[in-house]
Amino acid sequence: MGERYKGVFVEWIEEYSQFWQRCNWYTFHVIELELENDEVMGGVEFTVIVLGLGLRVRWNHTETEAAADIKRQVGEITEEG
């Protein structure tokens, strides 16, 4: 697989569109601040949400054995499909 694992990744969070869908539950954050040290996957993640809008920034600094195993599994699945 040529996809990179290490690096900085940014994800936009928007929680309003869920209200126009039929869901089993709805989650809305007025304020959320979260910092996670993910030792198993070799990353650090920061999430901030205010009134349903926010960002998640993740820095994968190390490709651990667990991360490499997941990449191998994804590669096997995509080759079969």
KAMO-V934073 format. One line per field, one symbol per residue. phi: phi as a letter, one per 20 degrees, with the letter a starting at -180 (. if undefined). Layout:
phi=???
This chain:
phi=.efedfpdcccfdbdefffececfbcccdfbbcbccdeffembccccccclncaccdcdeebefffffffffffffffffe
